[in-house]
Amino acid sequence: MGFSSTSVPAVHPADFQFRCIACGHLSDSASRDFRCAACRDLLEITYPAWKQRKPEPEPLTSLWRNRRTLMNDADLSGVWRFRELLPAVDEAQIVTLREGNTPLYRLPRCARSLGMPQLLAKHQGMNPTGSFKDTGMTVAATFARRAGFHWVACASTGNTSASMAAYAARGGMRSLVLVPEGKISWSKLSQALDYGALTCQLRTDFDGCLGLLQQLVLRAPVYQLNSINPFRLEGQKTIALELLEQLEWEPPNHIIVPGGNLGNSSAIGKALVETRDLGLISQLPKLSVIQAAGANALARTVREGGKRLVAVQPDTRATAIRIGSPASWKKAVQALEATGGACEEVSEIEIAQAKAEIGAEGIGCEPASAVTLAGLKRLLKRGFVKPAETVVLVLTGHSLKDPDYTIDFHRGELFRGTADESAATALGPLRHPPIVLDAMLDAVLRVLDQAEKS
Ligand SMILES: *Cc1c(COP(=O)(O)O)cnc(C)c1O
């Protein structure tokens, strides 16, 4: 496959620098732990060239649209199609699995029950490994390989490891996965194994895995692919770009995302501010972040002024957001402030209900993604979202990522033995447990008849 461009590009891939989010220190290279050499805070990628020669909105949006008809690897990717807003790389070096290009669905039944004219869901579970992590991983894996690393590594609640293992394999690199023992779904673990990762189940939680990884990268020549890695956030920006493109650059009033380690909210917030500054949109959507009540570090941090992280001991069945000390909390606070968004937390019952309601739309998602719908209900109730406004939920992972959760829910086992057990009976009408029958026509006809009447 060739990499020839058929149209004359009006703008060029951007040269970049690293900027510290706290002290503003600029540098052309980053240390292995991706922390500021001066103050140790996180780095973000910035594009000084935009100051001298700002990309023009109109040629950009046409260029991106036209690329959807082209057949080379970079243009087939829903991430690299937007490469003018990504760090510059030779197209032949790109490691891609055709990530992005995910559908924007309507949720008509959820909208109706909330009294909204329309509600939209950007389904990032439709990525190659089943979660939004692929949009960032293609960029970070590309730069890992370009830097000559043979090993890449991450700490993960499951989806990052699945994605990293796949992109490492595609790029001819080896991968090391650190996951907490237990508390991660078999589906996600199986992906890492399938793609050939060296997988370590550590007797700790996610935060413990991440802490260990950060020491490890200083001792061994491995490239860190956690969302502390700012290249990942650049790739994840394209979630917002593609979403805005699907809405013909008419921004929605609200975008709602789940918050775990807070890389995704940071990336989408950065994309919104950049597209506004470049004149691609005239008004910023409000970006709101929803957490599980049992892993509500950002919600508590915001409530207490947003200046200092309030870490928690995380506990939720939504394992993808089971994180107590989110690495990108400061970037997420900045994103909330820049866009005027809110932070909410939702209960385990609200998550289970929202997940079943999204499933009933024929879409399905993993529990961590369902917090967005649960959070929207709260934001409507407190008047932060108005029913007439346009809202996009970012569904972060595919339903098949955590089938145990879905099966436990429908069998009525999800809340058994927990404090929520009696409250969960209210979810009865949403449950469709499998029915075991003798293989007899009459038995099936009777069940069908009962179902029709109910
Ligand atoms: C990683 C992940 C999250 C959390 O994203 P952060 O960037 O860590 O906040 C939410 N949902 C799913 C399905 C995920 O894989």
The ligand as an ORCA input file, in Angstrom:
! r2SCAN-3c Opt
* xyz 0 1
  C      -9.869      3.309     30.618
  C     -11.327      3.289     30.644
  C     -12.067      4.279     31.320
  C     -11.426      5.360     32.105
  O     -10.715      6.274     31.298
  P      -9.630      7.225     31.939
  O      -8.956      7.858     30.805
  O      -8.714      6.369     32.755
  O     -10.380      8.189     32.811
  C     -13.445      4.230     31.241
  N     -14.079      3.248     30.573
  C     -13.402      2.280     29.930
  C     -14.162      1.226     29.238
  C     -12.021      2.272     29.945
  O     -11.361      1.297     29.308
*
